[in-house]
């Protein structure tokens, strides 16, 4: 019996308008090869809660020619790529109205997570949220899901999980979760 459903953020609950690094590169004339390494390295450490994004960003912003504050950069970034999919949110509301618990499970650093909770109002959309920065591990590691299972007091077969990253789906499946690769809104409607 299903006790709860876990949803990934980017690509499932949030639309993918493109990569922020590409938008920033185009609008500010900064070559991608200068921007992308930050997102593949230092930013990943922030997503695990090991480093504070606001503390490590200033030298990168300086190198990228950003003349405004760190706060203004984060707002520019988050307001671009936090675009909730209203149809998906409608399904989540219907599920919750019918008594099914719904949770967000996402690799996030703390400031974007706060933006999701407060500005996008995900604190009202979900019964709870599991963020990698709080758990200290990403969804590509089975420990993420073990911690979620322990917190929810569920056995793996009681959770359905949607993600648009096959690697994360495979990790969740290896623990026995009913993990599904998210490919379309129609897939959710069938719930």
N, C-alpha and C positions, 0 to 999 in steps of 0.2 A: 504494500500500500504506500502511496506517495504521501510524504509528510510535508515536503517543501520543494520549491523549485529555485535553483540558483541561476542567475543571469549574469553574463559578462556585460561590461559597460560598452566599450568601443567596438562598434560593428554589430552590436545586438540591440542594446537599449539606446545607444547613441548612434546617430548616423555618422558615416565616414565622409566628411566633406573633402577629404584629401589630407595630406600630411602637413602639419603646421610648418615644419622645416622648409617645405617647398613654397608655401605662402610667404613666409618671412624672407626667404632667399629672393623671390621674385619682387616683392614690394620694397625691400631695402637694398637690393643689389649685392647681397652677401653670397658668395659661392657656396653651394651645397656641401662641397667637400670640407668646408671650414665649420659648418653647422652640425652636420650629421654625426661626427664622432662624439660630440657631447651627448646626444640622445642615445647612442649605443654604449656609452661607457658611464660617465658621471651620473647621468640621469637615472640609469638602471640601479645605481647604488642608492639613490634617493627613494626609488620605489620599494626598496627593501627596508627603508627606515634607518639606514646607517649614516646618512648625511642629510643635512638640511638644505633644500633647494635654494632658499634665499641666501644662504651663506656661501654657496659655491658658484652662484650665477654671476656676480659682479665682474670677475675678470673675463668671462666669456662674453658678456654683454658689451664690455669695453672693446674687445677684439672684433665684435660684430658691428660696432659703430652705433649701438643703441645709446641715445642721448638722454632718455628718460629714466625714471626710477625702476627698480626691480618690480615693485607693485604694479606699475603701469604695464610692464612687459608681461607679467603673469595675467593681468586682465585681458590684454590684447590676445594672448595665446589662448586662454581658456574660453573666452567669448567666441573664438573662431571654432574650436573643435568640440565644444560641449553643446551639441544640438540633439536634444532628445527626440526619439522617434515616437511621435504621438500615438501612432497605431499600436506599437508595441506596449506603450504605457497603458493604453486602453485594455489590452489583453491582461496585463498585470493587475489592473484595477478589477476586472471581471473575476480573475482568479482569486484575488484577495476577498472580494465580496462573497464568493462562494465558499470561503473558509480555508483556502489554500495559502499557506505561508510562502512569501516570495522574498528572496534576498539577492542583493547585488554581490557578486564575487569578482573582484577586479584588481589588476596590478596597477596601483596608484601610489604616488607620493602624497604627502599629507596636504599640501595646499590645493592640489587639484581635487583631492577627495573632499576637502572642506567646501570647495566650489560646487561639487556635485551635490553635496548634502544641503547646503544653504541656498545657493543661487538657483540651481536646477531643482531644488526641493525634493531630492531623492530621500531625504529623511521622512517625507510624508508618503512617498511612492512605495517604499519597501518596508518590510517588517524589520529589516536590519541590513547592515552592509559589512562585508569582509574585504578589507583592503590589505594588500601585500605589505605596505609600510607598517601597519599595525601588527601583522602576523610575523614579520621578519623573513618572509619567504614568498617567492612568486608562485603563480599557478602552474608553472612548468615543473614544480617539485611536489611530490605527493604529500609532503608535510603540510602544505597549504590546506588540502582537502581533509587531511586527518584532523587538523585543528578545527575546521568548520564542523566536521562530524561530531567531534567531542563537544564543542560548544552547543550544538543543536540537540545533542543526545540522541542522534539517529544512527541507524546502521546504513551502510552505503546504498543498499537497494531502495531505501526510502527517499532518496534524493534524485531529482531530475536536474540536469545541468546543461545549459546552452552556452556555447562559445563559438566564435568564428575562427578560432585558431586550433587546427587539428591536433597540434602537439599537446595543448591543454586538455582537449577532449580525451586523447589517448591516456594521459596521466590519470585523469579522473576515472576512466573506464578500468584502468589497471587496479583500482581500489574497489571496483564493483558498483560505482555510481552509474545511473542511467544517463550517461553523458552523450549529448547529441551535437553534431556539428551544425551550427546555425547557418542556413542558406537562404531562408526567405520568411517573410511575414506569414505566408500561408501555413507554414510549418507550425507556427505558434497558434494560429487560429484553430487548428485541429485539436488543440488541448481542450 
